[in-house]
């Protein structure tokens, strides 16, 4: 039972990693469509959004 619990826990961590990468790719794809100023604003706000979203998921 302990092995199954640990495996599920590591799968949860892997899912968080995949979620983070997918969101980061989306943020940088949007940022690449904008000019220099919009690029940096999108990167900063997008990363803040990712942090808040992942924090909310962890709290839940």
PDBQT receptor file of N, H, CA, C and O in Angstrom, charges set to zero:
ATOM      1  N   UNK A   1       0.820  -1.195   0.000  1.00  0.00    +0.000 N 
ATOM      2  CA  UNK A   1       0.000   0.000   0.000  1.00  0.00    +0.000 C 
ATOM      3  C   UNK A   1       0.866   1.263   0.000  1.00  0.00    +0.000 C 
ATOM      4  O   UNK A   1       0.520   2.254  -0.644  1.00  0.00    +0.000 OA
ATOM      5  N   UNK A   2       1.977   1.228   0.712  1.00  0.00    +0.000 N 
ATOM      6  H   UNK A   2       2.258   0.423   1.235  1.00  0.00    +0.000 HD
ATOM      7  CA  UNK A   2       2.868   2.375   0.787  1.00  0.00    +0.000 C 
ATOM      8  C   UNK A   2       3.472   2.694  -0.582  1.00  0.00    +0.000 C 
ATOM      9  O   UNK A   2       3.630   3.863  -0.937  1.00  0.00    +0.000 OA
ATOM     10  N   UNK A   3       3.810   1.653  -1.351  1.00  0.00    +0.000 N 
ATOM     11  H   UNK A   3       3.682   0.704  -1.063  1.00  0.00    +0.000 HD
ATOM     12  CA  UNK A   3       4.389   1.867  -2.686  1.00  0.00    +0.000 C 
ATOM     13  C   UNK A   3       3.381   2.526  -3.628  1.00  0.00    +0.000 C 
ATOM     14  O   UNK A   3       3.728   3.401  -4.422  1.00  0.00    +0.000 OA
ATOM     15  N   UNK A   4       2.139   2.090  -3.520  1.00  0.00    +0.000 N 
ATOM     16  H   UNK A   4       1.858   1.380  -2.875  1.00  0.00    +0.000 HD
ATOM     17  CA  UNK A   4       1.095   2.680  -4.375  1.00  0.00    +0.000 C 
ATOM     18  C   UNK A   4       0.884   4.144  -4.011  1.00  0.00    +0.000 C 
ATOM     19  O   UNK A   4       0.747   4.992  -4.892  1.00  0.00    +0.000 OA
ATOM     20  N   UNK A   5       0.859   4.438  -2.727  1.00  0.00    +0.000 N 
ATOM     21  H   UNK A   5       0.970   3.749  -2.011  1.00  0.00    +0.000 HD
ATOM     22  CA  UNK A   5       0.682   5.817  -2.270  1.00  0.00    +0.000 C 
ATOM     23  C   UNK A   5       1.828   6.708  -2.745  1.00  0.00    +0.000 C 
ATOM     24  O   UNK A   5       1.601   7.826  -3.208  1.00  0.00    +0.000 OA
ATOM     25  N   UNK A   6       3.053   6.212  -2.630  1.00  0.00    +0.000 N 
ATOM     26  H   UNK A   6       3.237   5.304  -2.255  1.00  0.00    +0.000 HD
ATOM     27  CA  UNK A   6       4.212   6.998  -3.084  1.00  0.00    +0.000 C 
ATOM     28  C   UNK A   6       4.190   7.199  -4.594  1.00  0.00    +0.000 C 
ATOM     29  O   UNK A   6       4.523   8.281  -5.079  1.00  0.00    +0.000 OA
ATOM     30  N   UNK A   7       3.803   6.175  -5.340  1.00  0.00    +0.000 N 
ATOM     31  H   UNK A   7       3.533   5.296  -4.947  1.00  0.00    +0.000 HD
ATOM     32  CA  UNK A   7       3.727   6.290  -6.797  1.00  0.00    +0.000 C 
ATOM     33  C   UNK A   7       2.700   7.331  -7.203  1.00  0.00    +0.000 C 
ATOM     34  O   UNK A   7       2.955   8.148  -8.088  1.00  0.00    +0.000 OA
ATOM     35  N   UNK A   8       1.537   7.306  -6.558  1.00  0.00    +0.000 N 
ATOM     36  H   UNK A   8       1.330   6.642  -5.839  1.00  0.00    +0.000 HD
ATOM     37  CA  UNK A   8       0.516   8.309  -6.872  1.00  0.00    +0.000 C 
ATOM     38  C   UNK A   8       0.978   9.713  -6.511  1.00  0.00    +0.000 C 
ATOM     39  O   UNK A   8       0.657  10.670  -7.217  1.00  0.00    +0.000 OA
ATOM     40  N   UNK A   9       1.717   9.846  -5.435  1.00  0.00    +0.000 N 
ATOM     41  H   UNK A   9       1.978   9.069  -4.863  1.00  0.00    +0.000 HD
ATOM     42  CA  UNK A   9       2.231  11.152  -5.048  1.00  0.00    +0.000 C 
ATOM     43  C   UNK A   9       3.211  11.693  -6.095  1.00  0.00    +0.000 C 
ATOM     44  O   UNK A   9       3.169  12.874  -6.439  1.00  0.00    +0.000 OA
ATOM     45  N   UNK A  10       4.088  10.823  -6.597  1.00  0.00    +0.000 N 
ATOM     46  H   UNK A  10       4.122   9.864  -6.317  1.00  0.00    +0.000 HD
ATOM     47  CA  UNK A  10       5.032  11.265  -7.616  1.00  0.00    +0.000 C 
ATOM     48  C   UNK A  10       4.338  11.543  -8.946  1.00  0.00    +0.000 C 
ATOM     49  O   UNK A  10       4.782  12.412  -9.698  1.00  0.00    +0.000 OA
ATOM     50  N   UNK A  11       3.272  10.831  -9.248  1.00  0.00    +0.000 N 
ATOM     51  H   UNK A  11       2.912  10.125  -8.638  1.00  0.00    +0.000 HD
ATOM     52  CA  UNK A  11       2.494  11.136 -10.450  1.00  0.00    +0.000 C 
ATOM     53  C   UNK A  11       1.843  12.510 -10.338  1.00  0.00    +0.000 C 
ATOM     54  O   UNK A  11       1.725  13.227 -11.332  1.00  0.00    +0.000 OA
ATOM     55  N   UNK A  12       1.424  12.873  -9.139  1.00  0.00    +0.000 N 
ATOM     56  H   UNK A  12       1.520  12.290  -8.332  1.00  0.00    +0.000 HD
ATOM     57  CA  UNK A  12       0.853  14.201  -8.909  1.00  0.00    +0.000 C 
ATOM     58  C   UNK A  12       1.901  15.283  -9.163  1.00  0.00    +0.000 C 
ATOM     59  O   UNK A  12       1.607  16.308  -9.777  1.00  0.00    +0.000 OA
ATOM     60  N   UNK A  13       3.113  15.049  -8.691  1.00  0.00    +0.000 N 
ATOM     61  H   UNK A  13       3.352  14.216  -8.192  1.00  0.00    +0.000 HD
ATOM     62  CA  UNK A  13       4.205  16.002  -8.921  1.00  0.00    +0.000 C 
ATOM     63  C   UNK A  13       4.513  16.103 -10.415  1.00  0.00    +0.000 C 
ATOM     64  O   UNK A  13       4.761  17.198 -10.920  1.00  0.00    +0.000 OA
ATOM     65  N   UNK A  14       4.499  14.978 -11.121  1.00  0.00    +0.000 N 
ATOM     66  H   UNK A  14       4.298  14.088 -10.710  1.00  0.00    +0.000 HD
ATOM     67  CA  UNK A  14       4.734  14.991 -12.570  1.00  0.00    +0.000 C 
ATOM     68  C   UNK A  14       3.634  15.770 -13.290  1.00  0.00    +0.000 C 
ATOM     69  O   UNK A  14       3.911  16.499 -14.243  1.00  0.00    +0.000 OA
ATOM     70  N   UNK A  15       2.394  15.618 -12.839  1.00  0.00    +0.000 N 
ATOM     71  H   UNK A  15       2.169  15.026 -12.065  1.00  0.00    +0.000 HD
ATOM     72  CA  UNK A  15       1.287  16.364 -13.447  1.00  0.00    +0.000 C 
ATOM     73  C   UNK A  15       1.461  17.865 -13.235  1.00  0.00    +0.000 C 
ATOM     74  O   UNK A  15       1.181  18.651 -14.141  1.00  0.00    +0.000 OA
ATOM     75  N   UNK A  16       1.921  18.277 -12.044  1.00  0.00    +0.000 N 
ATOM     76  H   UNK A  16       2.148  17.639 -11.308  1.00  0.00    +0.000 HD
ATOM     77  CA  UNK A  16       2.199  19.694 -11.807  1.00  0.00    +0.000 C 
ATOM     78  C   UNK A  16       3.290  20.197 -12.742  1.00  0.00    +0.000 C 
ATOM     79  O   UNK A  16       3.207  21.314 -13.254  1.00  0.00    +0.000 OA
ATOM     80  N   UNK A  17       4.312  19.376 -12.964  1.00  0.00    +0.000 N 
ATOM     81  H   UNK A  17       4.379  18.469 -12.548  1.00  0.00    +0.000 HD
ATOM     82  CA  UNK A  17       5.394  19.764 -13.866  1.00  0.00    +0.000 C 
ATOM     83  C   UNK A  17       4.912  19.949 -15.295  1.00  0.00    +0.000 C 
ATOM     84  O   UNK A  17       5.276  20.920 -15.959  1.00  0.00    +0.000 OA
ATOM     85  N   UNK A  18       4.089  19.013 -15.771  1.00  0.00    +0.000 N 
ATOM     86  H   UNK A  18       3.794  18.224 -15.232  1.00  0.00    +0.000 HD
ATOM     87  CA  UNK A  18       3.542  19.131 -17.126  1.00  0.00    +0.000 C 
ATOM     88  C   UNK A  18       2.621  20.331 -17.252  1.00  0.00    +0.000 C 
ATOM     89  O   UNK A  18       2.628  21.019 -18.273  1.00  0.00    +0.000 OA
ATOM     90  N   UNK A  19       1.832  20.584 -16.223  1.00  0.00    +0.000 N 
ATOM     91  H   UNK A  19       1.827  20.025 -15.393  1.00  0.00    +0.000 HD
ATOM     92  CA  UNK A  19       0.948  21.739 -16.216  1.00  0.00    +0.000 C 
ATOM     93  C   UNK A  19       1.746  23.041 -16.288  1.00  0.00    +0.000 C 
ATOM     94  O   UNK A  19       1.388  23.957 -17.028  1.00  0.00    +0.000 OA
ATOM     95  N   UNK A  20       2.820  23.113 -15.520  1.00  0.00    +0.000 N 
ATOM     96  H   UNK A  20       3.111  22.368 -14.919  1.00  0.00    +0.000 HD
ATOM     97  CA  UNK A  20       3.660  24.307 -15.508  1.00  0.00    +0.000 C 
ATOM     98  C   UNK A  20       4.286  24.552 -16.880  1.00  0.00    +0.000 C 
ATOM     99  O   UNK A  20       4.303  25.683 -17.367  1.00  0.00    +0.000 OA
ATOM    100  N   UNK A  21       4.792  23.509 -17.489  1.00  0.00    +0.000 N 
ATOM    101  H   UNK A  21       4.778  22.590 -17.094  1.00  0.00    +0.000 HD
ATOM    102  CA  UNK A  21       5.423  23.650 -18.812  1.00  0.00    +0.000 C 
ATOM    103  C   UNK A  21       4.405  24.084 -19.857  1.00  0.00    +0.000 C 
ATOM    104  O   UNK A  21       4.693  24.956 -20.677  1.00  0.00    +0.000 OA
ATOM    105  N   UNK A  22       3.216  23.484 -19.836  1.00  0.00    +0.000 N 
ATOM    106  H   UNK A  22       2.982  22.776 -19.170  1.00  0.00    +0.000 HD
ATOM    107  CA  UNK A  22       2.191  23.841 -20.822  1.00  0.00    +0.000 C 
ATOM    108  C   UNK A  22       1.763  25.296 -20.677  1.00  0.00    +0.000 C 
ATOM    109  O   UNK A  22       1.602  26.002 -21.672  1.00  0.00    +0.000 OA
ATOM    110  N   UNK A  23       1.582  25.743 -19.443  1.00  0.00    +0.000 N 
ATOM    111  H   UNK A  23       1.713  25.170 -18.634  1.00  0.00    +0.000 HD
ATOM    112  CA  UNK A  23       1.209  27.143 -19.233  1.00  0.00    +0.000 C 
ATOM    113  C   UNK A  23       2.332  28.091 -19.644  1.00  0.00    +0.000 C 
ATOM    114  O   UNK A  23       2.076  29.145 -20.226  1.00  0.00    +0.000 OA
ATOM    115  N   UNK A  24       3.570  27.719 -19.346  1.00  0.00    +0.000 N 
ATOM    116  H   UNK A  24       3.778  26.862 -18.874  1.00  0.00    +0.000 HD
ATOM    117  CA  UNK A  24       4.706  28.571 -19.725  1.00  0.00    +0.000 C 
ATOM    118  C   UNK A  24       4.834  28.667 -21.240  1.00  0.00    +0.000 C 
ATOM    119  O   UNK A  24       5.120  29.740 -21.770  1.00  0.00    +0.000 OA
ATOM    120  N   UNK A  25       4.625  27.563 -21.936  1.00  0.00    +0.000 N 
ATOM    121  H   UNK A  25       4.392  26.691 -21.506  1.00  0.00    +0.000 HD
ATOM    122  CA  UNK A  25       4.671  27.592 -23.406  1.00  0.00    +0.000 C 
ATOM    123  C   UNK A  25       3.591  28.525 -23.950  1.00  0.00    +0.000 C 
ATOM    124  O   UNK A  25       3.837  29.294 -24.880  1.00  0.00    +0.000 OA
ATOM    125  N   UNK A  26       2.393  28.453 -23.365  1.00  0.00    +0.000 N 
ATOM    126  H   UNK A  26       2.193  27.829 -22.610  1.00  0.00    +0.000 HD
ATOM    127  CA  UNK A  26       1.303  29.322 -23.811  1.00  0.00    +0.000 C 
ATOM    128  C   UNK A  26       1.627  30.785 -23.560  1.00  0.00    +0.000 C 
ATOM    129  O   UNK A  26       1.375  31.630 -24.418  1.00  0.00    +0.000 OA
ATOM    130  N   UNK A  27       2.179  31.094 -22.400  1.00  0.00    +0.000 N 
ATOM    131  H   UNK A  27       2.384  30.407 -21.702  1.00  0.00    +0.000 HD
ATOM    132  CA  UNK A  27       2.533  32.487 -22.079  1.00  0.00    +0.000 C 
ATOM    133  C   UNK A  27       3.588  33.005 -23.045  1.00  0.00    +0.000 C 
ATOM    134  O   UNK A  27       3.454  34.112 -23.566  1.00  0.00    +0.000 OA
ATOM    135  N   UNK A  28       4.626  32.230 -23.292  1.00  0.00    +0.000 N 
ATOM    136  H   UNK A  28       4.735  31.330 -22.869  1.00  0.00    +0.000 HD
ATOM    137  CA  UNK A  28       5.687  32.694 -24.178  1.00  0.00    +0.000 C 
ATOM    138  C   UNK A  28       5.231  32.751 -25.636  1.00  0.00    +0.000 C 
ATOM    139  O   UNK A  28       5.727  33.578 -26.401  1.00  0.00    +0.000 OA
ATOM    140  N   UNK A  29       4.297  31.889 -26.031  1.00  0.00    +0.000 N 
ATOM    141  H   UNK A  29       3.893  31.217 -25.410  1.00  0.00    +0.000 HD
ATOM    142  CA  UNK A  29       3.746  31.975 -27.391  1.00  0.00    +0.000 C 
ATOM    143  C   UNK A  29       2.965  33.276 -27.556  1.00  0.00    +0.000 C 
ATOM    144  O   UNK A  29       3.066  33.939 -28.589  1.00  0.00    +0.000 OA
ATOM    145  N   UNK A  30       2.188  33.638 -26.536  1.00  0.00    +0.000 N 
ATOM    146  H   UNK A  30       2.106  33.100 -25.698  1.00  0.00    +0.000 HD
ATOM    147  CA  UNK A  30       1.467  34.918 -26.593  1.00  0.00    +0.000 C 
ATOM    148  C   UNK A  30       2.437  36.097 -26.573  1.00  0.00    +0.000 C 
ATOM    149  O   UNK A  30       2.237  37.080 -27.287  1.00  0.00    +0.000 OA
ATOM    150  N   UNK A  31       3.478  36.002 -25.766  1.00  0.00    +0.000 N 
ATOM    151  H   UNK A  31       3.641  35.204 -25.186  1.00  0.00    +0.000 HD
ATOM    152  CA  UNK A  31       4.446  37.096 -25.658  1.00  0.00    +0.000 C 
ATOM    153  C   UNK A  31       5.204  37.293 -26.964  1.00  0.00    +0.000 C 
ATOM    154  O   UNK A  31       5.547  38.422 -27.314  1.00  0.00    +0.000 OA
ATOM    155  N   UNK A  32       5.468  36.214 -27.684  1.00  0.00    +0.000 N 
ATOM    156  H   UNK A  32       5.189  35.297 -27.400  1.00  0.00    +0.000 HD
ATOM    157  CA  UNK A  32       6.192  36.339 -28.949  1.00  0.00    +0.000 C 
ATOM    158  C   UNK A  32       5.385  37.054 -30.020  1.00  0.00    +0.000 C 
ATOM    159  O   UNK A  32       5.954  37.547 -30.995  1.00  0.00    +0.000 OA
ATOM    160  N   UNK A  33       4.068  37.120 -29.856  1.00  0.00    +0.000 N 
ATOM    161  H   UNK A  33       3.606  36.720 -29.064  1.00  0.00    +0.000 HD
ATOM    162  CA  UNK A  33       3.221  37.795 -30.839  1.00  0.00    +0.000 C 
ATOM    163  C   UNK A  33       3.207  39.310 -30.653  1.00  0.00    +0.000 C 
ATOM    164  O   UNK A  33       2.696  40.034 -31.507  1.00  0.00    +0.000 OA
ATOM    165  N   UNK A  34       3.762  39.791 -29.548  1.00  0.00    +0.000 N 
ATOM    166  H   UNK A  34       4.178  39.203 -28.854  1.00  0.00    +0.000 HD
ATOM    167  CA  UNK A  34       3.692  41.211 -29.231  1.00  0.00    +0.000 C 
ATOM    168  C   UNK A  34       5.042  41.891 -29.452  1.00  0.00    +0.000 C 
ATOM    169  O   UNK A  34       6.048  41.228 -29.704  1.00  0.00    +0.000 OA
ATOM    170  N   UNK A  35       5.050  43.197 -29.356  1.00  0.00    +0.000 N 
ATOM    171  H   UNK A  35       4.232  43.735 -29.151  1.00  0.00    +0.000 HD
ATOM    172  CA  UNK A  35       6.284  43.958 -29.464  1.00  0.00    +0.000 C 
ATOM    173  C   UNK A  35       7.129  43.813 -28.210  1.00  0.00    +0.000 C 
ATOM    174  O   UNK A  35       6.818  43.008 -27.333  1.00  0.00    +0.000 OA
ATOM    175  N   UNK A  36       8.196  44.592 -28.129  1.00  0.00    +0.000 N 
ATOM    176  H   UNK A  36       8.449  45.246 -28.842  1.00  0.00    +0.000 HD
ATOM    177  CA  UNK A  36       9.154  44.461 -27.030  1.00  0.00    +0.000 C 
ATOM    178  C   UNK A  36       8.513  44.748 -25.674  1.00  0.00    +0.000 C 
ATOM    179  O   UNK A  36       8.683  43.975 -24.732  1.00  0.00    +0.000 OA
ATOM    180  N   UNK A  37       7.782  45.852 -25.571  1.00  0.00    +0.000 N 
ATOM    181  H   UNK A  37       7.644  46.481 -26.336  1.00  0.00    +0.000 HD
ATOM    182  CA  UNK A  37       7.168  46.208 -24.291  1.00  0.00    +0.000 C 
ATOM    183  C   UNK A  37       6.075  45.212 -23.916  1.00  0.00    +0.000 C 
ATOM    184  O   UNK A  37       6.012  44.750 -22.777  1.00  0.00    +0.000 OA
ATOM    185  N   UNK A  38       5.230  44.888 -24.866  1.00  0.00    +0.000 N 
ATOM    186  H   UNK A  38       5.282  45.263 -25.792  1.00  0.00    +0.000 HD
ATOM    187  CA  UNK A  38       4.160  43.923 -24.620  1.00  0.00    +0.000 C 
ATOM    188  C   UNK A  38       4.695  42.551 -24.287  1.00  0.00    +0.000 C 
ATOM    189  O   UNK A  38       4.092  41.808 -23.513  1.00  0.00    +0.000 OA
ATOM    190  N   UNK A  39       5.847  42.212 -24.882  1.00  0.00    +0.000 N 
ATOM    191  H   UNK A  39       6.337  42.816 -25.511  1.00  0.00    +0.000 HD
ATOM    192  CA  UNK A  39       6.468  40.917 -24.606  1.00  0.00    +0.000 C 
ATOM    193  C   UNK A  39       6.810  40.791 -23.130  1.00  0.00    +0.000 C 
ATOM    194  O   UNK A  39       6.462  39.797 -22.492  1.00  0.00    +0.000 OA
ATOM    195  N   UNK A  40       7.490  41.792 -22.585  1.00  0.00    +0.000 N 
ATOM    196  H   UNK A  40       7.772  42.599 -23.103  1.00  0.00    +0.000 HD
ATOM    197  CA  UNK A  40       7.914  41.716 -21.186  1.00  0.00    +0.000 C 
ATOM    198  C   UNK A  40       6.744  41.811 -20.225  1.00  0.00    +0.000 C 
ATOM    199  O   UNK A  40       6.741  41.157 -19.183  1.00  0.00    +0.000 OA
ATOM    200  N   UNK A  41       5.755  42.617 -20.563  1.00  0.00    +0.000 N 
ATOM    201  H   UNK A  41       5.757  43.149 -21.410  1.00  0.00    +0.000 HD
ATOM    202  CA  UNK A  41       4.563  42.704 -19.712  1.00  0.00    +0.000 C 
ATOM    203  C   UNK A  41       3.832  41.364 -19.686  1.00  0.00    +0.000 C 
ATOM    204  O   UNK A  41       3.394  40.910 -18.629  1.00  0.00    +0.000 OA
ATOM    205  N   UNK A  42       3.704  40.737 -20.845  1.00  0.00    +0.000 N 
ATOM    206  H   UNK A  42       4.059  41.106 -21.704  1.00  0.00    +0.000 HD
ATOM    207  CA  UNK A  42       3.035  39.443 -20.926  1.00  0.00    +0.000 C 
ATOM    208  C   UNK A  42       3.809  38.365 -20.180  1.00  0.00    +0.000 C 
ATOM    209  O   UNK A  42       3.208  37.522 -19.513  1.00  0.00    +0.000 OA
ATOM    210  N   UNK A  43       5.125  38.382 -20.286  1.00  0.00    +0.000 N 
ATOM    211  H   UNK A  43       5.613  39.066 -20.828  1.00  0.00    +0.000 HD
ATOM    212  CA  UNK A  43       5.945  37.379 -19.590  1.00  0.00    +0.000 C 
ATOM    213  C   UNK A  43       5.801  37.543 -18.078  1.00  0.00    +0.000 C 
ATOM    214  O   UNK A  43       5.625  36.555 -17.365  1.00  0.00    +0.000 OA
ATOM    215  N   UNK A  44       5.874  38.767 -17.587  1.00  0.00    +0.000 N 
ATOM    216  H   UNK A  44       6.017  39.569 -18.167  1.00  0.00    +0.000 HD
ATOM    217  CA  UNK A  44       5.787  38.994 -16.140  1.00  0.00    +0.000 C 
ATOM    218  C   UNK A  44       4.387  38.653 -15.627  1.00  0.00    +0.000 C 
ATOM    219  O   UNK A  44       4.253  37.913 -14.652  1.00  0.00    +0.000 OA
ATOM    220  N   UNK A  45       3.349  39.179 -16.268  1.00  0.00    +0.000 N 
ATOM    221  H   UNK A  45       3.457  39.779 -17.060  1.00  0.00    +0.000 HD
ATOM    222  CA  UNK A  45       1.991  38.905 -15.816  1.00  0.00    +0.000 C 
ATOM    223  C   UNK A  45       1.611  37.439 -16.008  1.00  0.00    +0.000 C 
ATOM    224  O   UNK A  45       0.891  36.869 -15.189  1.00  0.00    +0.000 OA
ATOM    225  N   UNK A  46       2.090  36.835 -17.080  1.00  0.00    +0.000 N 
ATOM    226  H   UNK A  46       2.676  37.298 -17.746  1.00  0.00    +0.000 HD
ATOM    227  CA  UNK A  46       1.816  35.423 -17.317  1.00  0.00    +0.000 C 
ATOM    228  C   UNK A  46       2.444  34.535 -16.262  1.00  0.00    +0.000 C 
ATOM    229  O   UNK A  46       1.822  33.580 -15.798  1.00  0.00    +0.000 OA
ATOM    230  N   UNK A  47       3.680  34.845 -15.878  1.00  0.00    +0.000 N 
ATOM    231  H   UNK A  47       4.186  35.621 -16.255  1.00  0.00    +0.000 HD
ATOM    232  CA  UNK A  47       4.338  34.055 -14.831  1.00  0.00    +0.000 C 
ATOM    233  C   UNK A  47       3.669  34.262 -13.478  1.00  0.00    +0.000 C 
ATOM    234  O   UNK A  47       3.558  33.320 -12.694  1.00  0.00    +0.000 OA
ATOM    235  N   UNK A  48       3.223  35.482 -13.196  1.00  0.00    +0.000 N 
ATOM    236  H   UNK A  48       3.313  36.247 -13.833  1.00  0.00    +0.000 HD
ATOM    237  CA  UNK A  48       2.468  35.712 -11.963  1.00  0.00    +0.000 C 
ATOM    238  C   UNK A  48       1.166  34.912 -11.964  1.00  0.00    +0.000 C 
ATOM    239  O   UNK A  48       0.777  34.341 -10.945  1.00  0.00    +0.000 OA
ATOM    240  N   UNK A  49       0.508  34.878 -13.101  1.00  0.00    +0.000 N 
ATOM    241  H   UNK A  49       0.824  35.342 -13.929  1.00  0.00    +0.000 HD
ATOM    242  CA  UNK A  49      -0.721  34.097 -13.230  1.00  0.00    +0.000 C 
ATOM    243  C   UNK A  49      -0.458  32.616 -12.986  1.00  0.00    +0.000 C 
ATOM    244  O   UNK A  49      -1.229  31.949 -12.297  1.00  0.00    +0.000 OA
ATOM    245  N   UNK A  50       0.633  32.104 -13.552  1.00  0.00    +0.000 N 
ATOM    246  H   UNK A  50       1.259  32.646 -14.113  1.00  0.00    +0.000 HD
ATOM    247  CA  UNK A  50       0.994  30.698 -13.358  1.00  0.00    +0.000 C 
ATOM    248  C   UNK A  50       1.255  30.415 -11.886  1.00  0.00    +0.000 C 
ATOM    249  O   UNK A  50       0.799  29.400 -11.360  1.00  0.00    +0.000 OA
ATOM    250  N   UNK A  51       1.982  31.301 -11.219  1.00  0.00    +0.000 N 
ATOM    251  H   UNK A  51       2.353  32.125 -11.647  1.00  0.00    +0.000 HD
ATOM    252  CA  UNK A  51       2.261  31.103  -9.797  1.00  0.00    +0.000 C 
ATOM    253  C   UNK A  51       0.986  31.108  -8.956  1.00  0.00    +0.000 C 
ATOM    254  O   UNK A  51       0.826  30.271  -8.067  1.00  0.00    +0.000 OA
ATOM    255  N   UNK A  52       0.088  32.036  -9.230  1.00  0.00    +0.000 N 
ATOM    256  H   UNK A  52       0.218  32.716  -9.952  1.00  0.00    +0.000 HD
ATOM    257  CA  UNK A  52      -1.164  32.126  -8.473  1.00  0.00    +0.000 C 
ATOM    258  C   UNK A  52      -2.013  30.891  -8.755  1.00  0.00    +0.000 C 
ATOM    259  O   UNK A  52      -2.585  30.321  -7.827  1.00  0.00    +0.000 OA
ATOM    260  N   UNK A  53      -2.106  30.470 -10.000  1.00  0.00    +0.000 N 
ATOM    261  H   UNK A  53      -1.641  30.934 -10.754  1.00  0.00    +0.000 HD
ATOM    262  CA  UNK A  53      -2.917  29.306 -10.349  1.00  0.00    +0.000 C 
ATOM    263  C   UNK A  53      -2.377  28.039  -9.696  1.00  0.00    +0.000 C 
ATOM    264  O   UNK A  53      -3.142  27.245  -9.149  1.00  0.00    +0.000 OA
ATOM    265  N   UNK A  54      -1.055  27.847  -9.753  1.00  0.00    +0.000 N 
ATOM    266  H   UNK A  54      -0.433  28.492 -10.197  1.00  0.00    +0.000 HD
ATOM    267  CA  UNK A  54      -0.471  26.662  -9.130  1.00  0.00    +0.000 C 
ATOM    268  C   UNK A  54      -0.591  26.721  -7.604  1.00  0.00    +0.000 C 
ATOM    269  O   UNK A  54      -0.782  25.688  -6.962  1.00  0.00    +0.000 OA
ATOM    270  N   UNK A  55      -0.482  27.904  -7.027  1.00  0.00    +0.000 N 
ATOM    271  H   UNK A  55      -0.328  28.743  -7.549  1.00  0.00    +0.000 HD
ATOM    272  CA  UNK A  55      -0.689  28.050  -5.593  1.00  0.00    +0.000 C 
ATOM    273  C   UNK A  55      -2.112  27.700  -5.194  1.00  0.00    +0.000 C 
ATOM    274  O   UNK A  55      -2.337  27.064  -4.164  1.00  0.00    +0.000 OA
ATOM    275  N   UNK A  56      -3.080  28.119  -6.016  1.00  0.00    +0.000 N 
ATOM    276  H   UNK A  56      -2.898  28.635  -6.852  1.00  0.00    +0.000 HD
ATOM    277  CA  UNK A  56      -4.486  27.795  -5.734  1.00  0.00    +0.000 C 
ATOM    278  C   UNK A  56      -4.722  26.294  -5.828  1.00  0.00    +0.000 C 
ATOM    279  O   UNK A  56      -5.471  25.733  -5.029  1.00  0.00    +0.000 OA
ATOM    280  N   UNK A  57      -4.095  25.644  -6.789  1.00  0.00    +0.000 N 
ATOM    281  H   UNK A  57      -3.486  26.100  -7.439  1.00  0.00    +0.000 HD
ATOM    282  CA  UNK A  57      -4.248  24.203  -6.933  1.00  0.00    +0.000 C 
ATOM    283  C   UNK A  57      -3.668  23.485  -5.714  1.00  0.00    +0.000 C 
ATOM    284  O   UNK A  57      -4.258  22.524  -5.221  1.00  0.00    +0.000 OA
ATOM    285  N   UNK A  58      -2.532  23.940  -5.232  1.00  0.00    +0.000 N 
ATOM    286  H   UNK A  58      -2.052  24.721  -5.632  1.00  0.00    +0.000 HD
ATOM    287  CA  UNK A  58      -1.906  23.313  -4.067  1.00  0.00    +0.000 C 
ATOM    288  C   UNK A  58      -2.768  23.510  -2.822  1.00  0.00    +0.000 C 
ATOM    289  O   UNK A  58      -2.910  22.594  -2.012  1.00  0.00    +0.000 OA
ATOM    290  N   UNK A  59      -3.339  24.695  -2.670  1.00  0.00    +0.000 N 
ATOM    291  H   UNK A  59      -3.224  25.439  -3.328  1.00  0.00    +0.000 HD
ATOM    292  CA  UNK A  59      -4.174  24.975  -1.493  1.00  0.00    +0.000 C 
ATOM    293  C   UNK A  59      -5.432  24.103  -1.512  1.00  0.00    +0.000 C 
ATOM    294  O   UNK A  59      -5.874  23.614  -0.472  1.00  0.00    +0.000 OA
ATOM    295  N   UNK A  60      -5.986  23.921  -2.678  1.00  0.00    +0.000 N 
ATOM    296  H   UNK A  60      -5.627  24.318  -3.522  1.00  0.00    +0.000 HD
ATOM    297  CA  UNK A  60      -7.209  23.095  -2.786  1.00  0.00    +0.000 C 
ATOM    298  C   UNK A  60      -6.856  21.677  -2.457  1.00  0.00    +0.000 C 
ATOM    299  O   UNK A  60      -7.723  20.803  -2.482  1.00  0.00    +0.000 OA
TER     300      UNK A  60
